[in-house]
Amino acid sequence: GIFEKSEGISLTKEGLDAREDWIYGSGPELLPFSSDGIIFFADTKGQKTGFFLDQRENAERLSEYAAGRNILDVFSYTGNFSFHCLKKGARSATLLDASERALSVARETAEANRFTDSCEFVRANAFDYLRTSGLSGSDLVIIDPPAMAKTPSSKRSALRGYKELNLRAMKILKNEALLASSSCTQIVSEEDWSRTINDAFHDSKKIGVIVFRGGQPIDHPEVSSIFETRYLKFCLFRIFELADY
């Protein structure tokens, strides 16, 4: 079958109708597929394609550092990062998301891959959770929020949000812990985002040693003359106390 999912404000601008259904044949709401030996589900009722394929290479690279670690996956959606890390030997994963629908798909994914015993699923607002619950026991925290600004007027607010999320993780993470941070906000440049993360490190009185930088795969092309097409920023840091580095 063929499932069409046409949505967004650009449709209205182009005079097109929104559509979200099967236009040929039929199928289930959750479409199984395999990536890096892991069974995932694309949710036809989820965001966009139901799976953030632009993060697949970053998830695979991050998993190389996950063995033996306890993962906190903030804005986990359906668990791309968590399940890659569990596949490579992470001890446990806490998947945190505000969407019960996303977490239900993640639970099904965990069951399909026999990861259920290693997973905890938490439905909560990420800012509230990091503010009140802490990160005790986590030694790899993943911060991968959805786009936090759509217009230039909201850019400053987005940068404040990125700083708060990362700062709260930095304050609690111990020496040698890992922080994976990402931004998919188009109007936030890599320079602005990096400066914001550095400000968070400064305020936390900690050092972040870059393990690797990532971005989008080649099937999400970057056009040299359109800076906004380089939208995905990803960086893995190893955390050190300032006094110990």
C-alpha positions in Angstrom: 0.0 0.0 0.0 0.9 3.7 -0.2 0.2 6.0 2.7 0.1 9.7 2.1 0.8 12.2 4.8 0.6 15.7 3.6 0.5 18.3 6.4 1.9 21.7 7.5 1.3 25.4 6.8 3.1 25.2 3.5 0.1 23.2 2.1 -2.2 26.2 2.7 0.3 28.5 1.1 0.4 26.3 -2.0 -3.4 25.8 -2.2 -3.1 22.1 -1.4 -5.3 20.0 0.8 -4.0 18.1 3.9 -4.3 14.4 3.7 -3.4 11.5 6.0 -4.6 8.1 4.9 -4.0 5.2 2.6 -4.3 6.2 -1.1 -3.5 2.7 -2.4 -4.2 -0.5 -0.5 -4.1 -0.5 3.3 -1.9 -1.4 6.2 -1.4 -1.1 9.9 -0.9 2.1 11.9 2.6 1.0 12.9 4.8 0.0 10.0 7.8 -2.2 11.1 11.2 -1.7 9.6 14.8 -2.6 10.5 17.7 -0.3 11.1 21.1 -1.5 12.3 19.6 -4.8 13.3 16.9 -3.3 15.4 13.2 -3.6 14.7 11.5 -0.2 14.8 8.0 1.0 13.9 7.1 4.1 11.8 3.9 5.5 13.3 1.5 6.7 10.6 -0.2 8.7 13.3 3.0 10.1 14.6 5.1 13.1 13.7 6.1 13.5 10.0 7.1 10.0 8.8 6.7 8.6 12.3 10.5 8.2 12.8 13.3 10.8 12.8 15.5 9.2 10.2 17.9 12.2 10.1 19.3 11.0 13.5 20.0 7.5 12.5 23.7 8.0 11.9 24.1 9.9 15.2 22.3 7.2 17.1 24.6 4.5 15.6 27.7 6.5 16.5 26.5 7.3 20.0 25.8 3.6 20.7 29.5 2.9 20.4 30.0 4.7 23.7 27.0 3.2 25.5 28.2 -0.2 26.9 27.6 -0.5 30.6 26.0 2.9 30.9 22.6 3.9 32.3 20.8 6.1 29.7 18.4 9.0 30.2 16.8 9.7 26.9 15.1 13.1 27.1 12.6 13.8 24.4 13.0 10.1 23.5 10.0 10.0 21.1 9.9 6.3 20.1 13.4 5.4 21.3 15.8 5.6 18.4 18.8 6.6 20.6 17.8 4.4 23.6 17.4 1.2 21.5 20.6 1.7 19.6 22.4 2.1 23.0 20.8 -1.0 24.5 21.7 -3.0 21.4 25.4 -2.1 22.0 25.3 -3.0 25.7 23.9 -0.2 27.7 22.8 -1.4 31.2 19.4 0.4 31.2 17.5 3.2 29.5 14.9 5.6 30.8 12.8 7.0 28.0 11.3 10.4 28.8 8.6 12.0 26.6 5.4 14.1 27.0 3.6 12.0 24.4 1.8 8.8 25.6 1.4 7.8 21.9 5.2 8.0 21.4 5.9 6.0 24.6 3.3 3.4 23.6 5.2 2.8 20.3 8.5 2.7 22.3 7.1 0.0 24.5 6.1 -2.1 21.5 9.6 -1.6 20.1 11.2 -2.6 23.4 9.1 -5.8 23.4 9.9 -6.6 19.7 13.6 -6.4 20.5 13.4 -8.0 24.0 14.6 -4.8 25.7 11.6 -4.5 28.0 13.4 -5.5 31.2 16.1 -2.8 30.6 13.6 0.0 30.0 11.7 2.5 32.0 9.1 4.8 30.3 8.3 8.2 31.8 5.6 10.5 30.6 6.5 14.0 31.7 7.5 17.5 30.6 11.2 17.4 30.2 11.9 20.8 31.8 9.8 19.9 34.8 11.4 16.4 35.1 14.9 17.7 34.9 14.1 20.4 37.4 12.5 18.2 40.1 13.5 14.6 39.6 17.3 14.8 38.9 19.4 12.4 37.0 20.6 10.2 39.8 22.3 7.0 38.4 22.4 8.2 34.8 25.8 8.4 33.2 24.7 9.1 29.6 22.1 11.8 29.1 20.6 12.5 25.6 19.0 15.9 25.0 17.2 15.9 21.7 14.3 18.3 21.7 12.0 19.0 18.8 12.5 22.3 17.0 12.1 25.0 19.6 11.6 28.0 17.3 9.9 28.5 14.0 10.4 32.2 13.5 13.3 34.6 14.2 11.2 36.3 16.9 11.3 33.2 19.0 15.0 32.4 18.5 16.1 34.0 21.8 13.5 31.9 23.7 14.8 28.8 22.0 18.4 29.5 23.0 17.3 30.0 26.6 15.5 26.6 26.5 18.6 24.8 25.1 20.7 26.3 27.8 18.4 25.3 30.6 18.0 21.7 29.4 21.7 21.2 29.1 22.7 23.1 32.2 20.4 20.9 34.4 22.0 17.8 33.0 25.5 19.1 33.3 25.1 20.0 37.0 24.3 16.5 38.1 26.4 14.4 35.7 29.6 13.2 37.4 33.2 12.9 36.0 33.5 10.8 32.9 29.7 10.8 32.3 28.5 11.6 28.8 26.1 14.2 27.5 24.7 14.0 24.0 23.1 17.2 22.9 21.3 18.0 19.7 19.3 20.8 18.0 17.2 20.6 14.9 16.0 24.2 15.0 16.7 25.7 11.5 16.9 29.3 12.6 19.5 28.5 15.3 22.9 28.3 13.7 25.6 25.9 14.8 27.6 28.8 16.1 24.7 30.2 18.2 23.9 26.7 19.5 27.5 25.9 20.4 27.9 29.3 22.2 24.8 28.5 24.2 26.1 25.0 25.2 29.4 26.6 26.2 27.6 29.2 28.3 25.9 26.3 30.1 29.2 24.6 30.7 30.5 27.9 32.1 27.6 28.2 34.5 27.8 24.6 35.6 31.6 25.0 36.4 32.3 21.9 34.3 34.3 21.1 31.2 32.8 19.3 28.2 35.4 17.5 26.1 34.0 16.8 22.6 34.0 13.1 21.7 32.4 13.6 18.3 30.3 16.0 16.3 27.5 14.9 14.1 24.9 16.3 11.7 22.4 15.2 9.2 22.9 12.3 6.7 23.4 13.0 3.0 19.7 12.1 2.2 18.9 15.4 4.1 21.0 17.5 1.7 22.7 20.7 2.7 22.8 23.4 0.1 25.8 25.6 0.3 23.9 28.8 -0.6 21.1 28.1 1.9 22.5 28.1 5.4 19.3 27.0 7.0 19.6 23.6 5.2 22.4 22.7 7.6 19.9 22.4 10.4 20.9 19.4 12.5 23.5 19.9 15.2 24.7 17.0 17.4 27.6 16.8 19.8 28.7 14.2 22.4 30.6 15.5 25.4 32.6 13.8 28.2 32.0 15.7 31.4 34.7 16.7 33.9 34.7 18.8 37.0 36.6 22.1 36.3 38.8 21.5 39.3 39.7 18.0 38.1 40.5 18.7 34.5 
